[in-house]
Amino acid sequence: MTLLVAPSPRIRTRDNGRASPLAVAHVRLMILALLFSAAFAVIIGRLALLAIFAEPQQTPSVNAMLVPLRGDLVDRNGAPLARTIDAWSIGVRPNRVIGDKAELARLLAATLPGKSAQDYARLLNSDASFTYLKRRAVPELVAAVHALGEPGIEFAREPQRLYPQATLAAHALGFVDFDGKGVSGMEHVLDRQLTDPAQRGKPVALAIDLRAQAALESELGAAMTSFQARGAAGVILDVSTGEIMAMTSLPTFNPNNVKGANPEHFRNNVTQSVYELGSTFKPLAMAFAIESGVAPSMSKRYDATEPLQVGGFRIRDDHAQKRWLNIPETLIHSSNIATARIADELGKERMEAMFRGLGFDTKAPIELGGVAGPIWPKYWARTTVMTTAYGHGIAVTPLHLASAYAAMVNGGVWRPATLRKVEPGKAPAGRRVISEATSARMRQLMRLIVTHGTGSKADAPGYRVGGKTGTAEVPGRGGYQRNKNVSTFAAAFPMDAPRYVVLVMLDSPIGNAQSAGQSTAGWTAAPVVNRVVMRTGAMLGVVPDARRDVDVSDLTPLLWKGEEKGKPATATAALGAGVDE
C-alpha cells in the first residue's frame, strides 16, 4: 500500500530567513477565525439550551409596538371620535447641564413661553434630579428646544388623546386624565376595554352618528344663543334599539382642553339634571287611560268649562275652551283641566304603577356615570295624581322622557337607552308597558297635536312628525318663578312607522322677535325639532314622502268644527306652576 502525505505548508521567507509580513498576517487571521468560530459555537449552544429548557415567551412584533396604548372611539359609521397620537415631553436634568445655565435659562424663556428667565435659572440651579419643562409638546417646539444643543435636556415620546371633533358629543365621550386614564363619559366606561392588550388597535364603535350629532348640536346651540337660554339638552333616540344617535348638553366643553373649561359645563343636562317637563307628560297619562280602560272611547268627554277646584288648589287652562273636551281635543288644546280629570279617574295605584313601568322612579339605565335620580313624590295625594299627569310634582331627566316616548310609539316596549352600537338583531328584549293597539292610537294622537295643535311649528314636510309641547315654570325659593320656564318638545318620526325620538329642551329661554316675544315650547323648542328632523332624517335612513301619513280619519270627525288646522293653543296650570303647553 502506498501512502501519499501532503507536504506541510511552508511559510515563505525572505532571503535572510525571516518570515514575510504577509505570511505572518495570514496565520494570525486564520487563528482569529478559529477562535471566532469556537466562540460562536459556544453561543449557539447556550441559546439552544435556553430554547430547550426555558419557558416560551411571546415577543411583541414591531407592528405591535407601534399600536397606540389606548384604542380609538369611533361613531357607528367608523368616523373618529377619540384617538391616541404620539406627542413629546421635554425635561431637564440640572446636574447634567454642561453649558452656561444663565444663558440656557434665557434661551428657554424665549423658546418655551410661560416662565421667565429667572424661573428657568432657579430651576437649572436647583437640586432636582429631573424636571419636566413641557409635556404634550408639538414636534415644532421639540425641534426648537433640541436646537439649543444642551445635553442636559431630554426628550421622550408619550401618548396624547386627541378628540378630532372638538366639542361634538363631549358629554358622551368624556375625557382622559394626564396619564391617559378615562375620567368621564364613555372614555371612563370603556377604559378597561380600550387599554386591554388583547384589544389594542381595535376601535370601539359607539351608537352615535356623527352627522346627526353635528346637526343637533348646531341647531340647539343656535336656539340657545338666540333665546339667551341658561342651558339646553337634546337627544335623538332609536325607538327600536334604544341607541342614542345623538346627545347634546349645552353649555359644553372641549375635551382637548378640560383644564381651561368651566366645571359647570361638565354637567350633562340629558342625564345629570332633572326637570319638571310639563305637558310632555300628557300623552303618557292619556296612554295610561286608554290602556287601563279609563278612556274606552276617543269620543269620551271631560268637563273643561271652568277651572277645577281641588281642596285649596285651582287648576285652570290658559286660552280655555270653556267646553267639554274629548280625548283628541284634550291633547290638541293641552288642557290641564281635562287631563287632571282623566288622572283622577286613573287613581293613585294605576298612575304610580305606570310611571314606575317607564322607569320614572329610578335612575335612567345608561352606561354613563353620575346619572341623576328622579324627584319622586313622597306622598301620592289626589292633587299629586292630577298634577303629575301634566308634568308637575315629578321631575325626571330628559333621557327618562325620551325613552318613555320611544316605548309609547314603538309598539309599547320600553328599552334602556345605550351609547353602545347595537348589532342588528341584538337589541335588548325590554318590557311591555302598553299594548300595540294603545301605541298605535298614541301615534295618531301625537300626529294630530302637530297638524292641529300646539306642535305645528315642529312639522317637517314628508317626515310625519308627531309630538307634544311642554312649558313648565322653573321651581325656586318660595315657589315657581313665573318669568322662567323649561320649554320642551318631545317628538317622534315618521309617525306611520316610527324610527326615532327627537327631544329638545331649552332652560329659561327669553322670547324675541323670532318667537313673537313668546318663550313657550311651541315657539322655541318645536322649531328646533323641525330643523333637526329636516337635516338628519334622510341621513338616518328616513326618506321623506309627502304622499304618506298617519291615518287619522277616525279621529278628525271628533274635532270641534271650529278648529283651524295648525292653529296653536296654549294652557296654563294654576296648581303650583304656571305656563304649560
DADAQUI-V813195 format. One record per run of one state. SS is the DSSP state (H for helix, E for strand, C for the rest). FROM is the first residue (numbers start at 1). LEN is the number of residues. Records with the same first field share a line. If there is no record, write none. Layout:
SS: FROM-LEN + FROM-LEN
This chain:
C: 1-12 + 14-5 + 20-1 + 54-8 + 67-6 + 75-5 + 93-1 + 97-4 + 112-5 + 125-6 + 138-1 + 147-6 + 163-7 + 174-2 + 177-5 + 183-2 + 190-1 + 196-1 + 200-4 + 207-3 + 227-4 + 239-4 + 251-4 + 261-2 + 267-8 + 276-2 + 293-9 + 305-3 + 311-2 + 316-7 + 326-1 + 333-3 + 358-17 + 376-6 + 389-6 + 397-1 + 410-3 + 415-3 + 419-1 + 421-10 + 433-3 + 453-3 + 459-7 + 477-2 + 494-6 + 508-5 + 516-5 + 537-16 + 557-14 + 573-6 + 581-1
E: 13-1 + 19-1 + 73-2 + 80-13 + 131-7 + 153-10 + 176-1 + 182-1 + 204-3 + 231-8 + 243-8 + 275-1 + 302-3 + 308-3 + 313-3 + 323-3 + 375-1 + 395-2 + 413-2 + 418-1 + 420-1 + 431-2 + 466-11 + 479-15 + 500-8 + 571-2 + 579-2
H: 21-33 + 62-5 + 94-3 + 101-11 + 117-8 + 139-8 + 170-4 + 185-5 + 191-5 + 197-3 + 210-17 + 255-6 + 263-4 + 278-15 + 327-6 + 336-22 + 382-7 + 398-12 + 436-17 + 456-3 + 513-3 + 521-16 + 553-4
